[in-house]
Amino acid sequence: MKDLPYLYALDIETTGLNPWKNHVTTISIYSPQASIVLEDTNEKRLLNNIQEWLCSQPKGLMCSWNGAIFDFPWLQARMKVNQVSCKFILELDPTIVPKYPPLPGFKGGYSVVVVDKDEIQHTHIDTAFSYQAWSEKNGIHWGLKPVAKANGIKIIEVDRTKMDKLTIPERMSYNLSDVVATWELTYRLLNKKDTNLPT
């Protein structure tokens, strides 16, 4: 972290599980230095705005929970559908073994970099996989919310089958809660703030 002081966490909310048919509704990026939560019914504008914001920030490390399999492939697919120039460059990574079947049109887990003007702006770490063995060892369900709660991090929980019933402010708060928890878990992991964390 000394050579890469900026750590950003990203999380998205969608209307379903097929990136070629469903839409992105909400995107959050969080760091203590700067954060943003975007919600827009105009998906093309939403995708353009989040990329523009991200590339305006200092270079750093992006973290996500299962983003190598879900968030970044999803964003890339939606950018293709919306004819948005995608700054997220994905490369299939055979060392990332998906917990669930890959998204339609994708083959597994991906390494990710954010590129703007032919220059890498941000690299990526999928925090979920750093906590997989730790979760199994401690008898904790391997998911963001159980892992966050087991580490004393407050996180909003909702019935995922009723996401469409949330108001826009409720959905934005839920999304922000996930991204802040992801950031905190990653920060603790990288800085080894807790001896009980994965090694």
C-alpha positions in Angstrom: 0.0 0.0 0.0 3.0 2.4 0.4 3.6 2.4 -3.3 -0.1 2.4 -4.2 -1.9 4.7 -1.6 -5.2 4.8 -3.4 -7.6 1.9 -2.8 -11.0 2.0 -4.5 -13.8 -0.5 -4.0 -16.5 -1.0 -6.7 -19.9 -2.7 -6.6 -22.9 -2.7 -8.9 -26.6 -3.5 -8.7 -28.5 -5.0 -11.6 -32.0 -5.9 -12.6 -31.2 -9.6 -13.1 -28.4 -12.1 -13.8 -28.1 -11.9 -17.6 -25.9 -8.9 -18.7 -27.2 -9.2 -22.3 -30.8 -8.8 -21.2 -30.8 -7.0 -17.9 -29.5 -3.6 -16.9 -27.2 -1.9 -14.4 -29.1 0.3 -12.0 -26.5 1.5 -9.5 -22.7 1.7 -9.4 -20.7 2.7 -6.3 -17.0 3.4 -6.0 -15.6 4.1 -2.5 -12.3 5.2 -1.1 -11.8 7.5 2.0 -10.3 10.1 -0.4 -13.3 10.2 -2.8 -16.4 8.2 -3.4 -19.5 8.2 -5.7 -22.8 6.4 -5.9 -24.5 6.7 -9.3 -28.1 5.7 -10.1 -29.5 6.5 -13.5 -32.3 5.1 -15.7 -30.2 6.1 -18.7 -27.7 3.2 -18.6 -25.4 4.5 -21.3 -25.0 7.8 -19.4 -24.4 5.8 -16.2 -21.7 3.8 -17.8 -20.0 6.8 -19.3 -20.2 8.8 -16.1 -18.7 6.0 -13.9 -15.7 5.5 -16.3 -15.1 9.3 -16.6 -15.2 9.6 -12.8 -12.9 6.7 -12.2 -10.3 7.8 -14.7 -10.3 11.3 -13.2 -9.0 9.9 -9.9 -5.4 9.2 -8.9 -4.1 5.8 -10.0 -4.6 3.0 -7.6 -5.9 -0.5 -6.8 -9.5 -1.4 -7.5 -11.0 -4.0 -5.2 -14.3 -5.9 -5.5 -16.1 -8.8 -4.0 -16.6 -11.4 -6.8 -16.0 -8.6 -9.4 -13.6 -10.7 -11.4 -16.6 -13.0 -12.2 -19.6 -10.7 -12.0 -19.2 -6.9 -11.8 -16.5 -6.3 -14.4 -17.7 -8.8 -17.0 -21.2 -7.4 -16.5 -20.0 -3.8 -17.0 -18.1 -4.9 -20.1 -21.1 -6.6 -21.6 -23.4 -3.6 -20.9 -20.9 -1.3 -22.5 -20.9 -3.4 -25.6 -24.7 -3.4 -25.7 -24.8 0.4 -25.2 -21.9 1.0 -27.6 -19.8 2.6 -24.9 -16.0 2.5 -25.3 -15.0 0.2 -22.4 -11.9 1.1 -20.3 -12.1 -2.1 -18.4 -9.7 -4.6 -20.0 -10.5 -8.2 -19.0 -8.2 -11.2 -19.5 -9.3 -14.7 -18.7 -7.5 -15.9 -15.5 -7.6 -19.7 -15.0 -6.5 -19.3 -11.4 -9.8 -17.7 -10.5 -12.3 -20.5 -10.1 -15.9 -19.2 -10.1 -18.2 -20.1 -7.2 -21.1 -20.1 -9.6 -21.4 -20.7 -13.3 -19.9 -17.8 -15.3 -22.1 -15.1 -16.7 -23.6 -15.8 -20.2 -21.0 -15.0 -22.8 -18.1 -15.3 -20.4 -15.8 -18.2 -19.5 -14.8 -17.7 -15.9 -12.9 -15.3 -13.8 -10.9 -12.4 -15.2 -7.9 -10.2 -14.3 -8.9 -6.6 -14.8 -7.1 -3.3 -15.5 -8.6 0.1 -16.2 -7.0 1.7 -19.2 -7.4 5.3 -20.3 -5.4 6.9 -23.1 -3.3 3.8 -23.5 -2.1 3.9 -19.9 -3.1 1.7 -17.0 -5.0 3.8 -14.5 -6.0 1.1 -12.0 -5.3 -2.6 -11.3 -7.7 -5.0 -9.6 -7.9 -7.4 -6.8 -10.9 -9.7 -6.1 -11.0 -9.7 -2.3 -13.5 -12.6 -2.2 -10.9 -15.2 -3.1 -8.5 -14.0 -0.4 -11.2 -14.9 2.2 -12.3 -18.3 0.7 -10.0 -20.5 2.8 -10.5 -18.3 5.8 -14.2 -18.6 5.6 -14.1 -22.4 5.4 -11.6 -22.6 8.3 -13.8 -20.4 10.5 -17.1 -22.1 9.5 -18.4 -18.9 7.9 -20.5 -18.8 4.7 -18.2 -17.5 2.0 -20.1 -14.3 1.1 -19.6 -10.6 1.6 -22.1 -10.1 4.3 -21.3 -13.1 6.5 -17.5 -12.3 6.2 -18.1 -8.6 6.9 -20.2 -9.3 10.0 -17.7 -11.9 11.3 -15.1 -9.1 11.1 -17.3 -6.6 13.0 -18.2 -4.6 9.9 -21.7 -3.2 9.8 -23.5 -4.0 6.5 -27.0 -3.5 5.2 -28.9 -6.7 4.4 -32.1 -6.9 2.3 -34.1 -9.7 0.7 -32.5 -10.1 -2.7 -35.7 -11.3 -4.2 -37.3 -7.9 -3.4 -34.6 -5.6 -4.7 -37.1 -4.1 -7.1 -39.2 -3.0 -4.2 -36.5 -0.8 -2.8 -36.7 2.9 -3.3 -33.8 4.6 -5.2 -32.3 6.0 -1.9 -32.6 2.5 -0.3 -30.9 0.8 -3.2 -28.1 3.4 -3.3 -27.6 3.0 0.5 -27.5 -0.8 0.1 -25.0 -0.5 -2.7 -22.8 1.9 -0.8 -22.9 -0.4 2.3 -21.6 -3.3 0.2 -18.8 -1.3 -1.4 -17.6 0.2 2.0 -17.5 -3.3 3.5 -15.5 -4.6 0.5 -13.1 -1.7 0.9 -12.7 -2.3 4.7 -12.1 -6.0 4.3 -9.5 -5.3 1.6 -7.8 -2.6 3.5 -7.5 -4.9 6.6 -6.2 -7.7 4.4 -3.5 -5.6 2.7 -2.4 -3.9 5.9 -2.8 -7.0 8.1 -4.7 -5.0 10.8 -6.1 -8.2 12.3 -4.0 -11.3 13.0 -7.1 -13.4 12.5 -7.2 -12.4 8.8 -6.1 -14.6 5.9 -2.4 -14.7 5.3 
